[in-house]
Amino acid sequence: MTLDEINRMDTPAFVATLGDIYEHSPWVAEGAARARPFADAGALHAAMAAVVAAAGETRQLALIRAHPELAGKAMVGNALTADSTTEQSGAGLTQCSPAEFATLTELNARYNARFGFPFILAVKGYDRAGVIAEFARRAAQDRATEFAECLRQIDRIARMRLATLLGG
């Protein structure tokens, strides 16, 4: 897919193509469609990130909650999106030992109980031990800091997904 092709799409095709760049949140692509044409992939990502930034806390929380837990129920039940499957597999989360899986299950439960949303991490470049260490470190932060960090991580994930889509 090229940026020129994306710029020429009608809005329904644009949303269908980019609707899962932000996990299960096609409203982000729909909002960004109005900013076309994009000069480059960075401009496309910036437009999508601006939609999220302007969305308000309720919609941002829904976006965070649209993401699966790392090594969670959706992964075990093969219910992840193709992008999430690739990302979690790349970090080795689909090959957890029983002890690692137990640790991640406990961290997911504790984190979600504390913050009311799942832990979000752009896992590219991490291995299982790194994911667990980062998870444990961030679980000690306050809710406002973690909310903002989750949104930053979601933007990183979106940037990587766009780069993959556009072959860059």
For each residue, the residues with C-beta under 8 A, 3 or more apart:
1: 5 6 17 165 166 167
2: 5 6 166
3: 6 7 38 40 41 44 166
4: 7 8
5: 1 2 8 9
6: 1 2 3 9 14 17 18 36 38 44 166
7: 3 4 36 37 38
8: 4 5
9: 5 6 13 14 17
10: 13 14
11: 14 15 30 33
12: 15 16
13: 9 10 16 17
14: 6 9 10 11 17 18 29 33 36
15: 11 12 18 19 26 29 30 33
16: 12 13 19
17: 1 6 9 13 14 29 165
18: 6 14 15 21 29 32 48 162 165
19: 15 16 25 26 28 29 30
20: 23 24 25 26 81 83 161
21: 18 28 29 48 158 161 162 165
22: 25 28 29 48 52 63 66 154 158
23: 20 63 66 67 68 81 83 84 154 157
24: 20 66 81
25: 19 20 22 28 62 63 66
26: 15 19 20 29 30
27: 30 31 51 55 59
28: 19 21 22 25 31 32 48 51 52 63
29: 14 15 17 18 19 21 22 26 32 33 48
30: 11 15 19 26 27 33
31: 27 28 34 48 51
32: 18 28 29 35 44 47 48 50 51
33: 11 14 15 29 30 36
34: 31
35: 32 38 43 47 50
36: 6 7 14 33
37: 7
38: 3 6 7 35 41 43 44 47
39: 43
40: 3 43 44
41: 3 38 44 45 162 163 166 168
42: 45 46
43: 35 38 39 40 46 47
44: 3 6 32 38 40 41 47 48 162
45: 41 42 48 49 155 158 159 162
46: 42 43 49 50
47: 32 35 38 43 44 50 51
48: 18 21 22 28 29 31 32 44 45 51 52 158 162
49: 45 46 52 53 155 158
50: 32 35 46 47 53 54
51: 27 28 31 32 47 48 54 55
52: 22 28 48 49 55 60 63 151 154 155
53: 49 50
54: 50 51
55: 27 51 52 59 60 63
56: 59 60
57: 60 61 147
58: 61 62
59: 27 55 56 62 63
60: 52 55 56 57 63 64 147 151
61: 57 58 64 65 116 117 147
62: 25 58 59 65 66
63: 22 23 25 28 52 55 59 60 66 67 151 154
64: 60 61 67 117 118 120 147 150 151 154
65: 61 62 117 118
66: 22 23 24 25 62 63
67: 23 63 64 84 118 120 154
68: 23 72 73 74 75 79 80 84 118
69: 72 73 74 75 108 112 118 119
70: 75 88 93 104 108 118 119 121 123 131 135
71: 75 76 88 93 94 96 100 101 104 105 108
72: 68 69 75 76 104 105 108 118
73: 68 69 76 77 79
74: 68 69 77 79 80 84
75: 68 69 70 71 72 78 79 80 84 85 88 93 94
76: 71 72 73
77: 73 74
78: 75
79: 68 73 74 75
80: 68 74 75 84 85 88
81: 20 23 24 84 85
82: 85 86
83: 20 23 86 87 161
84: 23 67 68 74 75 80 81 87 88
85: 75 80 81 82 88 89 94
86: 82 83 89 90
87: 83 84 90 91 122 123 124 157 160
88: 70 71 75 80 84 85 91 93 94 123
89: 85 86 92 93 94
90: 86 87 123 124
91: 87 88 123 124 126 127 128 130 131
92: 89 95 96 127 128
93: 70 71 75 88 89 96 104 123 128 131
94: 71 75 85 88 89
95: 92 128
96: 71 92 93 100 101 104 128
97: 100 101
98: 101 102
99: 102 103
100: 71 96 97 103 104 128 132
101: 71 96 97 98 104 105
102: 98 99 105 106
103: 99 100 106 107 132
104: 70 71 72 93 96 100 101 107 108 131 132 135
105: 71 72 101 102 108 109
106: 102 103 109 110
107: 103 104 110 111 119 132 135 136 139
108: 69 70 71 72 104 105 111 112 118 119
109: 105 106 112 113
110: 106 107 113 114 139
111: 107 108 114 115 118 119 135 138 139
112: 69 108 109 115 116 117 118 119
113: 109 110
114: 110 111 139 143
115: 111 112 143 146 147
116: 61 112 143
117: 61 64 65 112 147 150
118: 64 65 67 68 69 70 72 108 111 112
119: 69 70 107 108 111 112 135 138 139 150
120: 64 67 149 150 153 154 157
121: 70 126 131 134 135 153
122: 87 153 156 157 160
123: 70 87 88 90 91 93 126 131
124: 87 90 91 160
125:
126: 91 121 123 130 131 134
127: 91 92 130 131
128: 91 92 93 95 96 100 131 132
129: 132 133
130: 91 126 127 133 134
131: 70 91 93 104 121 123 126 127 128 134 135
132: 100 103 104 107 128 129 135 136
133: 129 130 136 137
134: 121 126 130 131 137 138
135: 70 104 107 111 119 121 131 132 138 139
136: 107 132 133 139 140
137: 133 134 140
138: 111 119 134 135 141 146 149
139: 107 110 111 114 119 135 136
140: 136 137
141: 138 145 146 149
142: 145 146
143: 114 115 116 146 147
144: 147 148
145: 141 142 148 149
146: 115 138 141 142 143 149 150
147: 57 60 61 64 115 117 143 144 150 151
148: 144 145 151 152
149: 120 138 141 145 146 152 153
150: 64 117 119 120 146 147 153 154
151: 52 60 63 64 147 148 154 155
152: 148 149 155 156
153: 120 121 122 149 150 156 157
154: 22 23 52 63 64 67 120 150 151 157 158
155: 45 49 52 151 152 158 159
156: 122 152 153 159 160
157: 23 87 120 122 153 154 160 161
158: 21 22 45 48 49 154 155 161 162
159: 45 155 156 162 163
160: 87 122 124 156 157 163 164
161: 20 21 83 157 158 164 165
162: 18 21 41 44 45 48 158 159 165 166
163: 41 159 160 166 168
164: 160 161 167
165: 1 17 18 21 161 162
166: 1 2 3 6 41 162 163
167: 1 164
168: 41 163
